[in-house]
Amino acid sequence: MGVWQHWLKALAGLVLVIAFFDLLLPENESKKLAKTIIGLVITAALLQPIVGIISAGWDGAVLFTGMEPAASIPDYDWLGTGQKVGLAGMEPVRTLIGTAAAAQLEALLITSGSIQNAKVEVTTADDGSVGQVRVIVWPVSGQLSPTEQESLKDWAVSVAARYLQIDPSSVTVEFGESRG
């Protein structure tokens, strides 16, 4: 594959990846910063051939003939860099998803007449999906029989899994110590 074809293919892939992550960003001040960084990354990708010519000692004939020189245009792994930028951009979104899901699930769990209070911790994966959920509940009556505890635990797992649309095996439920 010619040098120009390789460069255009990498540039097109970079723009598609960046456009995808741009759609995922929320509309706030951080999106402006992300757009600035994205603009710099695309500018750097557009300037890659010029950097290659300079680093090859201005031997531009190689670029136009399609022959591979001994020291060809350096490969800067733009796709890997784009993925790193995407993961860094997803971090605030992942935190927001986890915090919002936890707060909403806590409110849903305490609507039960059997639960006085609940604390939920949501762990998200790199892609923003919910990975693991840890639920701590404080029952209304301090002492529950083992059957009542198991029933309440099964109900909390079922509600959390259904609400977050995840597998019930990803949800763990514990009972908090009485606050008294």
N, C-alpha and C positions, 0 to 999 in steps of 0.2 A: 504494500500500500504506500502511495506517495506521501511525502511529508505533509503536503497541504491537505490531503484527504484525512490523514490522521489528526491533524490539528482541528479541522472543521468538525470531525466526528466527536472529538473530546470537548470542543466548545459547545456543540449542540447538546451533548449529554449534560454538561455543567449547567447550561441555561435551563434545561428541563428539571433537573434536580432542585435548583434554586427556586424556580417558579413553583414547584410543588410545596417546598417548605415555606415560601412566602404566603401561600394560601392558608397554611396552618397557623400562622401567627395572629394573635388577637390584635384588634385595632386599638392601639394605645401608643404611648411614647416609645416603648421598646421596639415597636415596628419601624419607627423612623430610624433608629440606630441600626436595626437589622438591614434596612434598605440601603443605608450608607455602606455598611460592610459588604453587602451583596454587590453593590456597584463597584467597590474596590476589587472584589474577587473577579468580576467579569472584566473589568479593565485590565487586570493583570493577565487574564487568559487571552485577551485580545492582543496584548503586547508580547506574548510569548514568542512569536516568530522574530520579532525585532531583537529580543534578548538572545535568541538562538543565533541570529546573524552576528551580533556583537561578540558573543562568546566563541563563535567559529572563526573569528578574525576577519569579519566582513567579507567572507567568501560567499557572496550571494548566488554565484552560478550554481551551487549545489542545490539551492532551494528551487530554482527554476527548471533544472534538468531532471529532477526527481531521483538523481543518483544519491545513494547513501554515503555520506562522508565518514571518515574515520571518527571524527568528533561531531556527531549529528546533533540536532536540536535536543537539549536536555529534556528529559521527561520529568515534570514536576509533580506527577500524581495528582492532577486536579480533581479527579473523582474522589480520591481519599480525603483531600482537603475539603471538598464540598460536603462530604459526609460528616466530617468533624464539625464544620460550621453548622450543619443541620442539627446535629446532636446537641451542640451548645445552645442553639436557638430553641430547641425543644425543652430544655431544662425548666425554664419558667412556666411553660405550658404544662409540663408533667406535674410540677408542684401545685399549680392551680387546680388541675384535674383531681389530684389526690386530696387536697384540702377541701374542695367543694363537695366531692363525693362523700368524704368522711362526715362533714357537717350535716349533709342531707340525710345520710343513713342514720346518724345519731338521733336526729329529730324523728325519723320514722320509727326507730326502735322504741323510743320512750313513749310513743302513742299507745303502746301495750299497757294494759292495766297491771301487768306483772313486773314491769321494769321501771325502777325509780330513776336511774341514770345510765348512760352508756357512753363509752369512749371508743372511737373507731380510728384505726390507723390503716391507710391505704398505701400500698407500694405499687408504683407504676413501672412498666417496662420502658425500654428506650423508645418504643414507637408510640407511647402515650396510653397504651391499653393497661387495664387494671391487672396486676399480677397476683399479689397476695393481700388478704384482708385479715386484720386482727381486731376482734371485737371484745371489749370488756364490758360486762353488764353488772349492775348493782340491782338485785331484785328488791321489790317493795318490802316483802317480809324477809328478814335477815336469814332465817333458817328454812331451807327448802329440803324436802325429802329427796333422795337420789333420783327417784322417778320424776319428780317435779323439775329438778335441775336438768335432767336429760331432755325432758319435754321442752323446757324453755330454751335450752341450747340448740335443739333441732329446729325450733321455730326461728331463732335468730339467724342460724346458718341459712335456712330456707329464704328468709326475707332478704338477707344481704346478697345471696347468690342471684335471686330473682331480680332485685333492684339494680345490681351492677352488671347483670347478664354475664356471669362467670360461672365456672364449675364450682359446685358446693365444696369440693375438696380443697379449694383455694382459700376457704374461710375457716378461721379458728375462733372459737368463742371461749372466753374464760369468765370466771366470776370474780368481781372485785371484792376486796375486803370491806367489811361494813364500816361505814363512816360514822362513828358514833362517839 
